[in-house]
Amino acid sequence: MLKIRKYLGKYKFIQRLNHIIFYFHPRYFFSDTLKGYKKWNTIMPIFISKEMKIRIDMLKTLNQKKDVLKISNEGFAILDSQVNLLKPAVDVALKIMANSGIYHSDYNQLKSEYKKPFLCVQKIDLNADNNAPIKKIITSSEILLPVANYLNHIPILANAQLLYSPNKEMEDGRSQQWHLDGGDGKNIKVFIALEDINKDQGPFTFITKSLSNSIYKSLYNLTIVSKRNYKVSDENFYHFCKESDVIVGTMKKNTAIFIDTDSCYHYGSRPAHRPRMLLELEYRLAFSRDRNFSLFDRKYLKGNFNTLSNDQKIEKLVFDSRF
């Protein structure tokens, strides 16, 4: 059977059929291009229209609270006035970092332990009692509502993780070069500073959404890139913008940057004098391409969902539909 499938896989039509029968996921039929994501974001909400209605209605309920941060149409916002909210989560994150011993690890050791030693990722167990302050901010109105307003519905949480950048070496073809994330064409990552971050710490660096869109089209038309997620050298990139267009994400401890990394060209963790530490929360669309897809069996919406309080419903929509 495997030999037959391998033989038939030489033909594009058979490859598509093979995906449908053995590896069904809608993302196989949408390319990693600007047009591909526009089609995905137009078509896929229709398949989960009942769930989308619930998520949109819950957003309307949340929006009864005024004076929240607004993520601009350029795909980013800065949160610098919620120290009391963020500090407990930052304190927990710092303890996790300290207990990991990563500060004292030799760079060669990091190379053997991490897929990307220039950006070491530690996942956070949100079910652990000790990590409750981090879980709390994920559904707080100060964090969740700006994201939901930008994505136009209650999103799902894709990741909650710690990022440690030793900032020792540069690797071509990796996220230290200019790139767009290959997610859904639209997302929000929240980067929370665990310490003051200055230009000497390989800060997160980006440009606006509209300029990114223009640059991608130019790169694509000149066949410098064929997909959105391709990494671009500075030499090629600065043909289409000025260095003064770049926004450098220097941050104070207990502040945050909200950024659409699917739409805004960016890089980080380049060689620098000092390391960098961040807490990252990533929110995705309800119909995310990277979700374990089950169009007709959203179990977390069944049973007693309608009898839950609004806070409980929000938690289910954000956490129980995770990847």
N, C-alpha and C positions, 0 to 999 in steps of 0.2 A: 504493500500500500504506500509506504514511504517513497519507494522508487518511482511509482507511478506519479505521485504528487510532485516529486522533484522534476520529473521529465515534463509534466504538463506546465510546471511553473515557468518554463521558458516563454510561454505565450502570455501577453498582457491581459487578455480577456480571461484566461484561465486563472491568472494570478488574482484578479479581482474576485472571481467566483470562489477561489480557494479561501480568500479572506472572509467572504460572506459565510461560507459553510463552517470553517474551522476556527477562525479568529475574529468573529464579528465584532467590529467596533466602528461607529460612524466616522471616526477621524480618518480612517483609511481612504475616504473618498473626498477629502478636502486637503488641498495642498498647503504647504507652509509658506504662503505668499499673502500679500495684502488682500487680493481678491478672494483667496481661499478662506481667510478668516471672516471677511464680510459675509460670504455665503453661509459659513457656519453659524455666525451670530444672528443671521436672519432666519435660517431654517430650523435650527435645533430647539429654540424655545417653543415652537409649535408642537414638538413631540412630547414635551413635558408641560403642556399648557395649564393643567390643573395645579401642578406644583408651583409654576411661575405665578399663578394668581394668588396662591397662599403667600408666597414670598413678597409679592408686590403689596398685598393688603397689609401684611405685617409691617412693611416699611412705612406705609401711610400712618399706621398706629404709632410707630416710633417717632415719626416726624411731628408729633404733637409737642415735642420738646424743641425749643427754639435755641438760637445762639450757639450752634455747633459749628465746628470747623468745616469749611467748604474746600473740597479738592477742585482746583481750577480746571478749565477745559484744556489747559496745557499739560494736565496729567500729574500734578504734584501739589503738595501743601506742606507747611511746616507747623508742627505743634510744639509750642514752647511755653505754654501757660498751664500745664497740667502736672506739675511736679508732685503734688500730693497723690494724684492718681497713679503715676508711673513709678514712684520711688519704691513702694513695696515689691513690685515685680522686678525692678532693677536690682534690688538687694538680694532677692532669691537667685536671679540669674548670675550675679557675681559669686554667690556661694557655690553654685554648680560649677562655674568656671574654676574656682579655687580648688574644689574637691577633685576636679578632673586632672589636676597637675599639669595642664597644658602650657601654663606660663613657663614652666621650667624644662619643657621638652626640647631636646636638640632638634634642629630642622631636619636632619637626616632621619631622625626617629619619626617625625611627622610625615615624612615621605613614605615611610613603610606602613604607616597606620591610616593615612587618609588618602582618598581618591584625588582630592585637590589640596595638596599641602599648603598652597598659598592662601587657601580659604577653607579652614577646618570647620566642619559642621557637626554640631552636637544636637540631636533631636531631644525634645523635651517631653517627658511623660506627663501629660495633662491630667491623668487620673491619680497621680501621686499627691497626697495631701500637702506635702511640702511645697508643691508648685501651684497651689490654689491662687496666690496673688497674680500669677501670670495668666491663668485661665480666666480670672475675673476681668482683667482688662480687655480680653478678646471680645467679650460681648457687652462691654460698657458702652453707653451711648456716645461717649466722647471719642471712642475709637471706631466702633462698628458703624455708627450712623453716617459719618463722612464717607466711609467706604461704600455703604449701601446706597447712598444718594448718588455716588459716582457711577456705580454699576447698575443702578435703577432697580435693584431688588436685594433682599437679604442674601448675602453670598455664603459660600462654604469656606471653611478654613482648610487650606491645603497644607500649611506647614506652621509649626511653632518651633523655632530652633535658635541655637546660639552660634554666632559666627566669630571665629578667631582668625585674624590675618597676621601672620608673622612678618609679612612684607620683606622677604629676603630675596626672592628671585622673580624674574619676569618669564612667563611661558607664552610663546606665540600660539595663536589659535585657541586661546582659552578666554575666560571671562575677564581677564585683565585687559583685553582689547575691547574696542567699541562693539556693542552688539545689542540686539533686541532679544528678550527672553522668548523662547518658543512655546508659550503657553496657549492662550486663547485669543490673542490679539488685543485683550483688555484684561487687566487685573489690578490689584493694589498690593504692594508690599509695604509694611510699616517697619522702618528701621529705628530702633530705640537705642540711644547711646548709653552704654554702661560706664562711660567715662567721657571727659572732654576730648573731642576729636578735632585735631587741627590738620593743617596741610602736610605736616611731617609724619602722618600716620596712614598714608594710602587711602584717603577718604573716598567714599562713594561719589562718583562724578557723573553728571548727566546733562542732557540738553532737552529742550521742551518738546512736547508731542508734535506740534505743527512743523517745527523744523526737522524733527526726526522723520516725519512722514515724507517731507520733501527730499531729504537726503537718501532715504531708502529708495524712493522712485528713481533718483538719479543713478544710484549704485546699480539698481536692477536693470535699468535701461542700457547701461554701459556694460552689462554682464560681469560686473565686479562681484556681485552676489547673485545667486539664483534662488535663495531662500532667505526668509527674514532673520533666522537665527545665526547666519554666517557671521564670523568675527571679522572685523575690519581694522586694518592698520591705521595708525595716526596719519601716515603719509597719504593714504587714499581718502581718509575721512575729512581732513582739513582742506581738501579741494572744494568742498561743498558747504563749509561754514568757517567762521573765524574762531580763534581760541577765546575771544571775548564772549562768544555765545555760550560757553561752557559754564555750568553751575557746579561749584564744588561744595559737597555736603559736609562742611565743618559744622560741628554740633556741640552743644553743652550737654553734660550729663543730665539724664532724666528728661531729655527732649526727643522729638521724633520727626522723621521725614516720611510722608506718605508719597508713594511714587508708583506710577503705572509703568512697570518695567517691560511689559509687552509692547508698549507704544513709545517709550522714551529711550533713545539710545543712551547707553551708560557703560561704565566700567568701574572697577574698584580693586583694592588689594595690590596695587602696584608697589614696587620696592620703595621703602621709606626708612626713616631713622628709627621709628618706633612701631610696635604692633598696634592693632586696632581690635576692639571688641564691641559687638552689637547683639541685641536681641531682635530677631526677625519674626514677624507675623505675616503670612501670605494668605490673602483672600482671593478666591476665584469665583467665576460665574457658576451658577447652579448646574449648567450643562457643560462644564469644563471638559475639554478634550482628554485630559489626563485622569479623569475620574473612572473608577471601575464602573462601566456603563451598564445600566439595567433600566431600559426605558419604561418598562411596564410593571416594575416591582420595587417601588420606593417604600420599603417596609417601615421606615421611621415616620412616615406620614399616616400609617394605618393604626388600627386599634383605638387607643384613647386620646389621640392627638387633639381632637376638638375639645376635650374636657380640660386640657392643661391651661395653666395661666400663661399670660403673654410672655413672661420671662422664660418659662419652661419651653414654650414653643420656639422662641428664639434660639435657645440652647440646642434643641433638636435640629433645627434647620442649619445651624452653623457647625455643630460638632458631629452629630450622628450621621451626616452624609459625607464624612471625610473620605479621603482617597483610600 
